[in-house]
Amino acid sequence: MKGINAIALALTATTASASLVPHYFKRASSLASVSVQGNAFFAGGNRFYIRGVDYQPGGSSGAVDPIADQSTCTRDITEFQKLKINTVRIYTVDNSQNHDACMSALATAGIYLALDVNTPKYSINQDDPAPSYNADYLQSVFSTIDAFHTYSNTLLFFSGNEDINSVATTSSAPYVKAVTRDMKNYISARKYRSIPVGYSAADVDTLIYQTADFMNCGDDAMARSDFFAYNDYSWCDPSSFEGSTWQAKATYFANFSIPLFLSEYGCVKTTRQFQEIATLYGPQMTPSYSGGLAYEYSREGTAAPADLYGLVEINGNSVTELTDFGTLASAFSNTPSPTGSGGYRPSGSPAICPTQDSNWNVTTGSELPVFPSAAATYLKNGAGTAPGLSGSGSQNSGPASVAFASGSSVAATGTSTSTSTSTSGSKKSAADGRVIDSAPVMACGLVVAMSTLLGMALL
């Protein structure tokens, strides 16, 4: 693997003038960390809007970490700068690898990382969640936090992705929320900077609102998500704020108390024009929404619908820009992020927990799975040696049933005041869904960045 100096030489081989670098692109050492204020993100005292792409060359099923390979990230940062994005989402990383070179190069380009903590071997089983929620699983999750908390451009962590995508899988919701709680408690116990933790939901019409409310309800602030995101493919060009589901969602979330954004968007049912970008960063959405991530950077399949996604085609170290690349670049260029507050709300109240009904099969209310007692050592001593992508896995490491309890103390002490039982069933990881297949499962179915080359010229 190439060293950091080799990357620096490659990135500085440019004739571009340093005077062209906008004021909001800073050197890696000065890239401001992002925090949550009210229902919005802020960085360096200014509201921060996510303008980015979903980024997993090779797809998650191949379990290749794109930012552990210096040549890969160097190659792709060149394309990110053309898109003028400020965020990339990565679904799978190897927490046993060193990411200093790529994270520094991303930061120098003004690019943040939105990171999923799950991997194909370490994730919540959406069909039978109890055995998959265990100390081995959390050790992998905490190891990912250990690996990325020091980077100022680690924007946020996703505790799950589309685990809840059917009535049958709503029973996994308390486990995903428990993971959010455990991650926040781990960050606090280890005295790391406060990195936002939240969930990336499937946009299922009958579940989206209950899922959002559930992740943002209850008296335990450590269990509530710091943000909520969802994968939305309802805007299929030509469409509009009113013609898609966006108006209804914006109305529902008008008083939501935490930041919202689209963790995936870009319907391929019709030719993509990315007309939704003008609305996403416009006055109809910015009071509640903080931008989004276009799906996806690289084409990952040869058959529909996977072949319809992708901004570029990758062949070794060669990148070919596809039609959607230029279309997205133009859409971003024509729609700058708003100035000022964007109508955000500096304070608000948590949501009311949804009640059980024919669509939402969660009976525990605000009670969550009790933190595994075997994982208590991690809060005190750290996660230890990371399992990486070659570990033995954790989906069957836990008991067939777990105790449920209320209050954040369950994460610190492992005590329980009430119990419920979850029985074993079929084994299917949430990571076995769309991201691994690299094609969305929805029917209509990267964030302000500038030049790595120019940024390096300032060094």
N, C-alpha and C positions, 0 to 999 in steps of 0.2 A: 504494500500500500504506500502511496505517496505521502510524504511528510507535509507539514503545514507550510514550509517554505516553498515547496513545489506548487501548492495551491495558490500561494500569494503571487508567485511569478506568473502563473496562468491567468489569474484574475486581473493583474495589473498590465497585461499585454494589450493595451488599448490606446487609441489616439484620441478618445473622447476627452473633452475639457472638463476639469474638475469644477469649473464655474457653473456647469449645467446641473450640478447636483442640488435638488431642492432643499430647503431648510429643514424639512422633516425627516431627511435621511441622515443619520448620524453614524459615527464610528461605533464599532461593536461595544466598546467599553462604556459608551454613553447612551445606549439604547434604553429608553425608559421602560421599566416594567409596567404591566397593565394591572389595574385594580378595578374593583366594582364599587360604584357609588350610585346608590339608588337602583334604578333599572337600566343603567348604562355602564359601559366600560370607559375608563379614563387612563391616559398615559401622558406623563409630563404636564399635567394640569389641563389637558385638552380632551374632549370627548374622542373616543377611539371607535372607529367603525371597521369591522372585519371586511376586507376586500381580498378574497383569495380563491384558492383552488384546492380540491382534494387531491392528494399526492401519494400514490403508492405504486410506483413502477413495478410491473410483474405481478401485481395483485397480491392480496393478503394470503391467498392459499399457498403461494410460493414462499411466504414468510421471509422475504428479503427486506432488510432494513436499509432504506435509501439514504439515510444520513449517517450510517456507519462506514459507507464507502465514499471516500473523498472524491474520487473521479466522477461518481454518479451525481453527487450534489453540486459539484463544480459545473458539470455539463448542464444541469437543469436550472441552476441559478441564473445562467445566461438567458434562459427563456423566461424565467420569472420577471426579470428586469424589463423585458419587452412588454409584458402584460401590465407592468406597474402595480403589482399586488403588494400587500403587506402581511399576508398570512398564508401558510399552508397547513392543511390537516393531514396527519399521518396516522394510519390505522394500526400499524404494527411496527414496533421497533424491538431491537435486541437489547435488553437492559443490561447485558453482560459486556457490551462493547463500549468503547470510548467514542464520544460524539463531539469532542471539543472543536475539531477543525471545521466540521460542517455547521455546527451551531454558531461558531464565530463568523463564518462566511455568510450565513443567513443574516445574522445580526448586522454585519457590516452593510448588507444590502437593504437593511430596514425591514427584514421579514421575521415575523413571529411564528411560533409553532403551536398549533392546537393538536394535542396528542391524546390518542386513545391508549388506555393502560392495559387493555386486554390483548391476548394473543390466541391463536388457534388452540393451544394446549392449556392456557390459563384464562378461563372466562366462566361466567355464570351460565349454566345449562338452562335455557329458557323453558324447557319441557319438564325438567326435574331439578329445580334449583337447589334444594337442600343439600344434597351430597357435594355439590360444586362450590358451596360457600364454606370455606375452611381455611385453616392457617397456611397451608401450602399455597393456595390461591392468593391470599393476601400478602404472603411473602414476595410473590412475583410482582403484585401491584405496587407494594411499598418500594421494591427495588427499582421500579421505573421512576417513582418519585425521587428516590435517592439519586438516580442517574441524571435527572433533568432539572432539579430544583435550583441549582446554582446559576443556570443561564437566565439572564434578564429577559431574553426573548422567548422563554417558555410562557406562552400566553395563558393556557388553561389545560386542564385534564378532563377527558371524558371518562366517566365511570362505566359507561355502557353505550352500546349502539344497537338500536332496534331490537332489544331483547323482548320488548312488549309489542307484538305486532298482530295479535289475534286475541280473541276472548280467552282461549285456552292458556295463553302465555301471560295473561295479566297476573297470574299467581306469582310470577317472578319479580313483580314490581317491588315488593318489600325488600327483596334481596339486593336488587340494584340500588335502592335507596340506602340500604345498610352499607354498601360499598362506598357510596358517596360520603356517608357519615364517618366511616372508618378512615378514608383518605384524608378528610378534613382533620380528624383527630390525630392522625399520624403526623401531618404537616405541623400541627400545633405542638404536639408532644416533642417533636424533633427540633422545634424552634426554627423552622424554615420560614422564608417569607410567605405571605398569604397568597398562594396561587389558586385562582378560581377552579372549583370542581363542579361539574354538572353532567347532564345526560343528553344524548343525541337520540331523538325519538323517531319512530316510523310515523309517517303522516297517514294514519288510518282514521278515516272520518269519524268512526264511532268510538275511538279511543283517545284521540289527540288531546282533547281538553281534560279528560280525567287524568291522563298521564301527566300533563303539565301541572295540574292542581296538586296531584299526589306528591310530585317531587318538590313542591313549594308549600306544603302544608305542615301543620303541627307546631307544638310549642318548643320543640328542640331545634334551635338554630343550627346546630352542628349537623343535624340530619337533613336539613333543607338544602336544596341545590343552590349554588351561587349564581347559576344561570340556567336557562333551558334552551335547547336547540332542537330543531327537527328537520328531517329530510323531505323537502317539498318539491313535488313534480306536477303540481296542479296547473301551473301557468305554461300552456303550450301555445307558442306563437302561431298566428297573431292572437293575442288575448289582451286583458286589461285588469286593472285592480278589481273592477266589478265582475268581470267575466270569469275570473279564476276564483279560487276560494280565499284569496288574500283579504278581501274586504271583510268577510265574515270573521276571519281570524284576527285581523287588526281590531275589529270591534270587540271581540271577546277578550282580547289581551290588553284592552285600553288601560286597565288599572293594575296590570300584573306588576309585581313589586321587584322582580329581578330581571336582568338583561335577557333578551330574546335574540336569536339569530337563526339563519338557515344554515344547517350543517351540510346540506347538499341541495342543489337546485340545478335545473337545466333539462326540461322535458325534451325527449327526442321523438315524440309521436309525430311531430311536424318538424320542418327545417328550423333549426335553432337560430334565432336572431338576438337572443338575450335581451329582449325588450323589457323584461322584468327588472333589469338593473336600474333603469331610470326611476321606477316606482320604489324599489327597495331602499334607495338612498334619497327618496323624496319625502315631502312633508306628510304624506298619508301614512308612512311607515315609521319614520324616525322617532316619533314620540315613544314608541315601544320597542322598535327593532334596531339592532346594531349591526346590520349588514349580513353577509353570508359568504358561502364557499361554493364555487361552481364545480360540478361533477363532470368529468374528472380530468386530470392533467394528461395522462397517457392512455391510448387505446389499449385495452387488455383482452380483446377477443376478436374472433373472425366471424362469428355468427351473431345474429340479432338476439337481444338488443345490445350486447356488449360492443359490437363493432360500430354502433352509432354514437357511442360516447368517446371521449378522448379529444384533446386539443392538439396532441402531437402523436407521431408514430416513432417509437424508439427501436433502433436496430444497432445493438452494441453501443458505441459512443456517438453514433449518429442520430440526430433528432430531426425529423421532418415535420414542419408545422402544417397542420391540417386546416381546412376551411374554418372550422369553429375557433381556431386560435385567433385569426385575424378579426373575426366577428366579435369575440369576447374582448379583445384588446381595444377595438373601436368603441364598444359599449362602455368600458371602463373610462376610456379617454374622454368620452362625451358626457360622463356623469361623475363629476368630482364629489368627494365627500362633503356634506354640508359643513358650514362654519357655525360657530356658536354651539348652543346646547342641544339643538335639534328637537327641543320640546321634551327632553327627558324629565322624569320625576325623581327628585332627590330622596324621596322616602315613600314608603307604602307598607301595606299590611300583607302578611302571608295569605295564601289561598285557604279555602275551606276544603278539608279532605273529602274526596268523593265517596259516596256511599255505594255499597254493593248493589248491582242491578244486573240485568241480562247481559250487559257488555263488560262490566267491570267486576271481575270475580275476585275481589280482595276483601277479606272478612276481618282483617286484623286492625283496622283503623290506623291509629298512629303508632301502634306497636311494630317493632322491627326485630329481625333475627338478632339474637344476642351475639356479641363479639366473641369469636372463638378464644377460649382461655389459653390455648397453645400459642396464640398470636400476641399475647400480652408482652412478651419479651421484646418484640419488635418496637413497641412504643418506647421502651426504656433504652434499648441497646442498638436500635437500627435493624434494618432488614437483613444485613449480612450478605453473603455471596449470592449474587443474582443468578437465577436459573437460566436466563436467556431463552432462546428459541429452541434449544436442544434438550431442555429439561424433561423430566418424566411426565409432567402434566399434573393437573389437580382435580379434574372433573369428578373423579370417584373417590377422592381422599377423605370426604367427610361422612358423617352419619346420615342415615336415611331420614331423620327428623331433627329439627333444631328448636330450641326454646325461643319464644318471642317475649319482648319486654319493651317498656316505654322509657324514654329519657336517654340523654347522651352518656349517662354513667355506664350503660351497658357496654360501651366501647372501651371504657377505661378499666372497668372492673370485671366484666364478664358475668355480672350477676343477673338474675332473672326474677321477674315478679309474676309472670304468666307464661303459659306455654301453649303451643299448638303444634300440630304434626304435619309434615310433608312427606308423602310416601314416594318411593322410587318409581320411575317410569322410564320411558325411552330416553336415550342419551343423545341429545343434540345441542351443540354449543351455539350460542348466539353468534359466535364468530363464523359459523357455517352458513351465514346468510349472504346478503348481497355483496358485502365487501370482499369476501373470499372469492365469490364468483365474478367479481368486478363488473356487475351489471345490476342496476336497480330493480327492485321487485315491485315498485309502485307502478300503477297503470300509466301514468304520465311521467311515467318515468321511462386565483388562488388568490394581504388584502391591502393597503396602499404600498407597493414596493417600488424601489427604484434601484438603480444599477449597482450591482456588485462591482462591476468593472470601474465605474465612476467612483464608488465609495472607496475602493482600495486605492484609487489615485490620490485620495486625501491623506493616506497613511504616511 
